[in-house]
């Protein structure tokens, strides 16, 4: 009797599921999280208690939650998709009445033991809902105008609530993530081309209207656009964040200044150095080599998710896995583009590296769903 036959016959079902987990994916997630722990230790000036220890505890809890979610069959999560979406939507509405305001934005609900950001939950709840919808919808109806409108409503409801908080970064992630699931489900490309063309037209109209009687945006909003295009116009004001981030990125060179030797972070020139701008600290201390290594780890995580999705014959499981992978990609793509000056500065954390509870736990829930799809795929 072979070892595999022994496992199938005699190992209890729960233990066998542990063997079926996508272990390379777990190792990669842990490696990225450990890089985050090092960076949080560094930006705290060598203190583990300020940010590193709480983050490590959250990751350990998230890892346990991921394994627990993986133990449930994928059909269970298919049946729970509608409830997950509705609960996330209700929590977004609750933010309007019970939300805690920080730095001018009302995005969090204080649960006592942690501050929950419902918009983060919605990223996974919406992917689950769209995957379940397209699993239910016959393929021949996927591109019918009415059946295209339904998921658009699913996407725009939370987007409008998130924009009211206000949170432009999360709104963008919800729209692009939802559109990606629709595209992967087989919605005709003409719908996306029409939306992109309309978006380009809107941008041109906004720029051309400046200084006219039909000016679309306020003057201060145009100044923000000017700052994004050329931060040196206001280096001590609106352009300060991105200017300091670019200095940190450039000063790292090829191999960096060394661990805990980054002057921009140690001297507090970098804004939000433990959250949104933590990538610049990593680039300053470990240089291009360290930044590229982190990007490789992120790329491998996406690759293992895609491989798992393509090998899965269950439509819901495949779409769910690709949707979570796309959400994860958008996190680090938007964050890195933001700190390098390639995109406007919006509040998007670097996944598994930036300090924060909601984003960390939601991502681990998402990867728990990916693991459930992997463990329970037909073999």
N, C-alpha and C positions, 0 to 999 in steps of 0.2 A: 504493500500500500504506500502510495506516494505521500509526501508531506501535505500537499494541497488537499488530497482526498481525506486525509486525517483531519485537517482543519474543517472541511465542509461537513464531515460526519459527526465529529465529536466536540468541536468547539461551540459553546453556546452562541445563540444568535447575536446577542449584544456584543460579545467579544469578537465575533466574526466581523461585525460592522466596523469595529475599531481597526481591524486589519485592512478593510476596504477603504478607509479614509485616504484622501489624497495627501499623503504625507509630505511629498515635495512642496506642495502648496503651503502646508503648515510651517515647514522649515523656512520658507521664503518670507512668510508673514512675520515670523519670529525674528528673523534677521533684520528686517526693516524696522520693527519695533525696537530692537536693541540699539540700532543706529539712532533712533529717536531718544532713547534713554541717555545715551552718551551726550547728545546735543543739549538736552535739558539739564544735565549735570554741568555742562560747560557754561551755558548762558546764566546759570545760577551762581557762577563763580566758585564751583567746587562743592556746592551744597546738594546733597541728595534728597533732603527732606522737603525742599521747596516745591519742586515740580517732578523730579524723576521718580521718587517713591510713589506718589499718588498715581502717576501714569503707569508705572509697572503693575500696581495693584489692579488698575482698570483693565490692563491688557490680560492679566492672568484671569480675571473674572470673565472677560470677553472670550478668551480661549476656551474656558470651561463651557460658556454659553454656546459657542460655536459647535463643540463636540456634542452637547446635549441636543441642539437643533438637528444635527446630522443623524441622530439616532431615530428621529421620526421619519416615516416614509414620505416620499415626495408628494403622494396623492393627498396626504394630510395638509400639507402647506398649500396645495392647489385649492382645497376646500376652505382654507383660512384666508385666502387672498382678499376676498371682498371685505371681510371683517378687519383685516390689517389696514386696508385703505380707508375704511370708514372711521376707525379709531384715530388714525393719523389726521384725518380731515377734522374730526371733532376737536382734537387737541389744538389744531391750528386756529380754529374758531375760539377756543378757550383762551388762547394767547391774547386775543383782543380784550378780554375782560379780566383775566387773572395774571397776565404776563408781567414779567419783571423787566424793567427798562434799564439798559446799560449802554452808555456812550450814544445816547440818542435813539436807540433801536429797542423795540419791544419784541423780543424773540424767545424768551426763556420762561419756563414755568418752574418755580422753586418747589421741589419735592421734599425739602428738608435735608436729605442725605446727598442730593445732587441737583444741579440745574439742568432740566431737560429742554432740549431744543426740538420741538415737534417737526420743524421743517426737515431735520436730518432723518427722522423716522419716515417721513413721507417719501424720501428718495427710494427707500426699499419697498414701502407699501405700494407706491405707484408702479414700480417694476413688476411686483407680484400681481397686481391687478391687471396690467396690460398683458402679461404672459398668460394669465388665466383666461382673459378675454379672447386672445387669438388662439388659444388651445380649444376654446369652445366654438369659435367662428369657423365655418367651412371655408376652405381655401378659395373657392370661387367667389366668395363675397368680400374678401379682404380689401379689394380696391374699389368697391362700390361706394359712391359718395356718402350715403347714409351711414354705412358701417365704418367709414373713415371719420365721420363727424363724432361718433360716440367716444372713441379714445381721445380725440381732441378735447372734448368736454372733461374727460377724466384728468387730463393734463392741466387744462387752464383753470379749473376750480382751485386747486392748491396754489398755482402760480399767482393768481390774483390775491389770495390771502397772504402769501409770502411777500409780495411786492408792497402790501400795505404795512409791513412791519417797520421799516422797509429793509429788504434784503435782496439786492439785485443779483449778487453772486449765486445764491441758492436758487433763485428764480431761473437764471440761465441754465444751471445744471439740471433742473427739473425739465425744462423745455427740451434741451438737447438730449438728455437721457431718454425721455419719453419718445421723442422723434426717432431716436436710434432703434428702440424696440419696435416701433411701427415699421421702419425700413427693413429690419431683420425679419419681421413677420411676413414681408412680401408686399407691402403697400407700394403701388406704382410710383416710379421715380418722378413722374410729372407733377405730383402733388408737392414734393419737396422742392423741385425746380421753381414752381410757382411761388412758394413761400420765400425762397431765397431771393428770387427776382424782386418780389415785393419789398423785402427787407433792404436790399440794395437801393431800390427806388426811394424808400423812406429816408435812408441815410443821406442820399443826394439832396432830397428835398429839405432836410434839416439844415444841411450846410449852405445850400443856396439861399435859404430864407434869411440868413443872418444879415441884419442891418436893413431889412426891408419892412414894409408895413404889415406883412403877413408872417413875421418872424415866429417860428414854431416854439423854440426854447427860450428860456430866460437868459439874460446876459451872463449870470454866474454859471449857468450850465455850459455855455459856450467857453467860458474861461477854464472850466474843467477839461473840456476837450483840448484846448490849447495846451494845458499843462501835461496831459497824456502824450500829446504829440511832441512836446518839447519841455521837459521838466525844468530845464535851466531858466525858463521864463519866470519861475517863482521858486527858487531853490530853498528858501527858508520858510515857505508857506505850503501851498498845495503840492509842490513838487519835492518837498523834503524827503518823504518816505522813499520814493523810488530813486532819488539821487543818492541817498545813503546806502540803499540796497545795491546799486550799481558799483559804488565805491568798494563795498565789501566783496562783491563778486569778482571785481577786477584785481583786488589786492591779494586774492588767494593764489593767483598764478596757476601753475601746473600741479604742484604738490601741496600748496597751502602753507600757512604760517605755523601750523602745528596745533595739536589738541590743546584747547584752552588758551591759545595765544592770539586769538582774533581781536584786534583792537577795536573794530567797529562795535562788536557786541559787548566786550568787556568795559568799554568806556561809555556804553549806553547811547551810542549814536543811532543804532538800529532801532526802529519802532517795532513794537510787538514781536520782539526777538524770540519769544518762546512759543508763539502761535503762528500767525500768518507768514512771518518773515524768517522762520527758522532755517529755511533752505539756504539763505544767504550766509548764515553763520557756518553751516556745514561747508559751503563752497569756500569761505574765507579760511577756515582752519584746515581743510583737506584738499582744497584746490579743485582743478578740473577732474583729477583722477577720482577723488571722493564723490563729487557730484555725479560723474558718469557712472560710477559703481552703483550708486543709489538708483539711478535711472535704469540700469541693467536689471536690478532686483525687481523694480516695478514692471519692467517689460516681461520678465520671466513669469511673474504672477499672472499677468494678462494672458501670456502664452499658454500656461497650464489650464487656465479657465476656458480658453477657446478650444483647446484639445479635448477637454472633458465635454464641452457642449457639442462639438462635432461628432463625438463618438456616442452620444446619447440619442436613442431613437424616440424618446418621449418629448413631444413638442413643447409642453409646458416647461419641463426641466431644462431643455436646451435654450429656450428663450430667456428663462429666468437666469441661467448661468451667464449668458451673453449680456443681459441687462445689468447684472451686478458688476461684471467686468467693465462695461462701458461707464457705469457710475464711478467706479474706482479710477478708471483712466481719466475721466473729466476732473476728478479731485486734483490729481497731481499735475495734469496738463495745464489747468487754469491757474493753479498756484504758482507753478514755475514760470509760466508766461507772465504772470502778474509781477513777480519780483524781478524779472529780467527786463521789464518795461515793454513787453510785447503785447500786453493787454492792460486795460484799466485796473486800478487797484480795487479789488472787491474782497469781501470777507470769506475766503475759501481756504481751509486749512490744508496743510500737507499731510496726506493720509498716513496714519500710524506713527507719524513723527511729531507733528505739532501737538502741543499740550491741549487737552480737551477731553471731556467725558462723553458727550453725546455722539460726536463724530466717531470716536474710537469704538464705542459699543455698537453703534448702528452698522459700521463696516464689518465688525465681527459677526453680527447677526446675518448680514448679507452673505458673508463667506460660509456661515453655517448652512444657509440655504444651498449654496453651491456644493458643499460637502454632502448634503442630503441627496441632491440630484446625482452626485457621483457615486455615492454608496449604494443607492437603490436603483441604478440604471440596470436594464436587462443584461444578464451575463450568460 
